[in-house]
Amino acid sequence: MIKKPVISPKRDAFLKRRIDHPTETLADSAIAAGYKHKDRLTASKIGSNLMKTDVIKMGLAEYNHLFESAIVGTVKDWMDSPKPRQREIATQNAQYAYDHLHGKSTVKVEQQTSVVRISINLTGDGEVEPGEGEEVLDVMPD
């Protein structure tokens, strides 16, 4: 069993900030956690260095595992529920988990176009001279 390292109060505050505000910048998380800085660049470097520490990596991984376990548990518990809303939530969670594991699915649509030229002789003499009495229709497939 891996022993969880002791975490300082500031690092713990930084970790909690990253969990509670995942879209926040590293600089803002470091500032909110109480790290001293002379400017935003310094705060950003502090946040970046903190993200490389084992204690922060382990804390985020532990939280991520808890989050994924909740998703899988919801899918298992609610997939066969008689309540439509629970089945819907289970399906959404299953889709999220699948996308997370295998990458978000994408749909690529390719369209091919073909042009068919039809020449119709409107002169009645049986011969068509280029550009004379010729009507060209472009037919596009559905």
N, C-alpha and C positions, 0 to 999 in steps of 0.2 A: 504494500500500500504506500502510495506517495504521501509524504508528510507535507501538509499545507504550510507554506512559509508564513512567518509573522509579517503582518502588513502594518505600516505606519498609518497614523490617522490621516495624513494628507493623501497618501496613496489610496487609502480606503475611500476617502472623499472623491478622489479622481475617478476611481473605479465605479462608484455609485453614480457619479455624474454621467459617465459614458453609458452606463446601463439605462439610466432614466432619460437621457437626452442623446440618443445615438446619432442624430443628424447634426449635432453641435460640433463646431470646430474643436480641434485638440487644444488650441490656444484658449478658447472660452472655457473648456473643461478644466484646464490647469489653473486659470484665473479663479474660477468658481471654487476650486478645491483649496485655494489659499496659497498657491505658490507665488513667490515674489518674482517680479519681472520688471525690466526697465522699459520694454515695449512689446508690441504684439508678436514680433518676430522671435524674441526671446521666449515668450510664453508658448509659441508654436513649437519651438525646439524642445522645450521642457516636456510638452505634451507628447511629442514624437518619441522622445527618449523614454518616457514612462510607458508608452505602448510596447516598447521592446523588452521591458522587464518581465521576468518569469511570473512574478506575483500578479501582475495585471493580466498577462496572457492566461494564467490559470483561472483567475476570477471570471474573465469573460467567457472562457471555455465552459466553466461550471454553469454559468448562467445560460449559455447557449444550449447546453445539454438539458437543463431544466425546462427550457422553452420547447425544445424538440420533443421531450418526453410528454409534455402537456398536449402537444399537437397529436402525437401518435395515440395517446390515451383517449383523446376526444374522438378520433377516427374509430378506434376499436369499440368504444362504448356506444357511440351514436350512429354508426353506419346502418344498422338494422332497426333503428328506432321507429316506432309507429308515428312519431311526430315529424311532419314534413320539415319544419324549421331545423330540428336537430340533424336530420339527414343532410340538409343543405349545408349546415355548418361543417359536418363531418366531410362532405365532399370538397368543400373549399379548403379545409385543412389538409386533406389528402393531396389535392392539387398543389398546394403550397409546398408540402413535404416532397412530393415528386419533383417539382421544379427545382427545389433546393438541392436535392441529391443528384439530379441528372441534367441540370441546366434548364433554363426556361425554354419551353418549346416555341418554335417559330414556324410560321407558315409562309412558304415561298410560292408566289403565284407567278407563273410564266404565261405570257400570252404570245401566241404565234399568229401572225397575219399572213394571208396569202392573197395575191392579186391574180385574178383571172381576167384576161382581156378577150372580149368577144367582138369580132368584126362582123358587121351586118352590111351587106351590099344593098343599098337603097336605089341604085340606078337601074336595076333590072337587066343589065347586059351580061351578067355572069362573071365579070372580071372586076376586081377591085384594084384601083391604083392607089398607091400610098397617099393618104391625106385627102383623097377626093371621094366624096360620097360615103365616107366611112364614119361610123359612129362607134366610139369606144366606151364600153361600160366597165367600171371597176366593181367587182363583186367581192364583198368581204364576208367571210364565214361568221356565223353567229357565235 
